[in-house]
Amino acid sequence: MFRILLIALLFLSNDAFTQDKDADEIIKKMQTVFDGIKDYKVDMTISVDMSFLKVPKSKATLYFKQPDKVKLDSKGFAMLPKEGLTFSPGKMLDFAYSAFYIKEEKVGESNTHVIKIIPDADSARVLLTTLWVDSKFNILRKIKSTTKSAGEFEIELTYADPANIKLPSTAELTFTFDQNKIPARIREEIQKESKDQKNQNSMNGKVTIRYENYSINKGLPDDLFKEDQ
C-alpha cells in the first residue's frame, strides 16, 4: 500500500515524468562506471558531529575489491559500517525496485539527473531513495534515503578529479534516526551523556569523511579480505 501511494504522489508531482529520460539506463551507466574500478585502497579521516555524543576524529584505511569484498583497518573509532563506505550502486540497490526519472537539477556546479527508487516489495529495508547522478561523468553526487529501521539520511559527495578518478574525495552524511529503534544499552549511554536527548524521540547528526591517497586497480589479493569474510 505504501508503495502504491508513493507512485501516485510521483505522478501527481508537477516535475515528475515530464522529460523523456530512461532512469534504468542512467543507473546502468553509473553501474558500468563503478564496475570499471576493480579494486582500490584509500585513507580516510572520519569526523563525527553530534551534540549528544562525543566522538574523536578517527583514521582508517579502506580496501575494496569487486564485487563486494570490503576491509576496514581502523586506527580509531569509526562511526559508519564498512559496507556503507564504498558507495557501490550494486550494494545500495541490492533489492528489486522500480526507478522513475524526475527532473534535471544542479548539485553545486554539476548537472544531475534526479531519480526516485521505490522497492517492489513492502518487505524491503528502504522505503524511498533519491539519487542525483552526474549527467556528464555518470557518478553519484547525492543520495537521500528513508529506511524502515535507521530513519532518514542524506549523503553529498564531492570529487577532486571526476574525469580521471570516479571515486569521492569527500562524503558528508547527515542523518535523523529514531531513538526507540537503537539498542537499549546504547540509548541509555547516549541519554546519560546528554540530558537534551532524554525527552526527544529522534537524533540528528553529521559525519564527514575525507578520502585521500587512492590506489586504484592495483590487483589487491583475495587473502587480504579473508579475515573479514
N, C-alpha and C positions, 0 to 999 in steps of 0.2 A: 504493500500500500504506500509506504513512504517513497519508494522508487517511482511509482506512478505519479505521485504528487510533484516530485522533483521535475520529472519530464514535462508535466503540464505547466509548471512555472516557467520552464525554459521556453516553451512555445509561446507563452504569453508575454515574454520579455520583448521589449522593442528592438533590442540588438540581436536577439537570437535568430539564427538561420537566415540572415539577410544576405550572406555572401556565399558564393559558390566555392567552398573550400572543403577538402576531404580531411576530416580530423584523423581518421585512421592512417592515412598516407603521411600526414605530418608526424604522427607518433612513430611510424615505421622508419622515416628518415632519421629521426632523433635516435632511435634504437640502433640504426646502422652506423651512425657516427660513434656511438658508445662501443659498439661491437669491434670497431677498429682499434680500440685500446685493449690489447690482450692482457696486459698486466701493468701495474705501477706501484711505486713506493713513494711516500710523501711524508714530510714532517708537518706536524700540526701543533698549533698553540690554541688552547681552548679556554675561553673566558666566559664565566657564568655571572649573570647579573640578576639576582633575585633578592628582594627585600627581606624575605623570610628565611633565607638560608645563606650562610657564609661559605663560599667555595673558593679556594685559592686557584689562581691561574695554573693550568696544567699543560704539560708537554706530552706528546705521543707521536709514534710513527705508525702509519697505516700502510698495510700491504694488501693488494687486491690482485686476483687472477681470475679470468673468465672461466666458467660463467658465474660462479658465486663463492669463490674462496676468499675469505677475509681474515686478516690477522691484525690485531691491535696491540702494539707494545706501548704501554702507558708508563710514564715516569711520575705520574701524579694521579689525582682524581679526575677521571673523565666522565662527564655528565651523561653523554649520549651513548647508546648501544652501538657496537661496531657496525652492525648491519645498516644503521641509519646514516653512515658517514660516506657511503660510496656514490649515492645518487644514481644508481643503476636503474634505467627505465624498467627493465625486466623485473627487478626486485620490488619496485614501487607499485607496479601494475601486475602483480602475480595472482590475479583473480579475473574471472570473466566479467567483462564490463561493456558498456556502450559509451562511445565517445561522440561529443557534439561540438562542432565548431561554433564559437560565439561571435568573435569580432577580432579586429586588429587593435593593438594597444601598445603604447610606449612603456617600457620599463627602463628608467634612466634615459640613456640616449639610444637605446636599442628598440627596433620594431619587433613586436612579437605577435604570435598567434595565440589567442586565448581559447583553451579547450576545456570543456567540462567532462569529467569522468564519473559515471554513475554505475555502481556494481549491478550485475544482472541478478544477484541473489541477495535477499534480505539478511542472509547469514554472514555476509562479508563484514570484515572488521572496520571498513571505511564506509561512511555514509555518502560523502561527496568530496571530490578532489578537483581542483582547478589548476591547470598547467599554463604557464606562459612560456612559449617556445620561440626562441630567436629565429626570425624568418630568414636571416642570412646564413647563420652558422649551424642551424638545427641543433641548438643546445638549450638546456633548461635555464631560464632566467629567474623563474619564481614558481613556487609551489604553495598552494593553500589547501588544507585538508581538514575535514571534520570526521573524527573517528568515534566509534561507539564507546571505547574504554579510556582513551587518553585525551579527550577534549579536542580543542582546535589548535592547529599550529600553522605557521607560515614561514617559509624559507625563501630568502632572496640571495641569489648567487651573483658574484662578480667574477670576471675573468681578466687576467692580466694580458693574455695574448690569445684570444679565441681563434684566430686564424691558424695558429700552429698547435696550441695546447687546448684540447677540448675539455679541460677539467678546471674547476673553480679555483680562484686564488683566495676568496673569502666566502663564507656562508654565514648568514645571520638568521638565526631561528628565534622566532617569538612564539609563545605558546600560552594557552589557558587550559587548565585541567581541573577536574572535579576532585576535591579533597577526599570525598567519600569513596572514590574508586582507586585509591592508592592503599597499600598495605597499612594496617592499623599501627604497627610499630613505627613505621617511618612517619606516619601522620602525627603521632604523639611527639616524636622528636622535633618535628617542624614546629608544632604548636608550642612546645616548650621553649624553643628558641625565639619565637616571635608571637607576642601577645596579640598582634593585629590579626593573626590568622585564625584565632580560636573561634570567632563568630562569623567566619566567611566560608562560603561553600566552594569558591574557586580560587585558584592561584595563577598568577601571571609571572612570566619570566622571559629572559632573553639569553641566548647562547651565541657567542661569536667564535667562529673557527677560522683561523688563518692557515692556509696551505702553502708550504714552501718546499723548495728543492725537489721538485718532481723528477722521478726517474721512470721513464715510460717505455714499455715493450723491450725490456732487457732480458726477458726469459726467466722469471722467478721460478725456482724449483718447487715441485709439489711438496717436498719434505718440509718446506718452511711452514706449511699450514697444518701439518699433521696434528699438532698438539691442540689446535682449535677446532678440529672436526668432531 
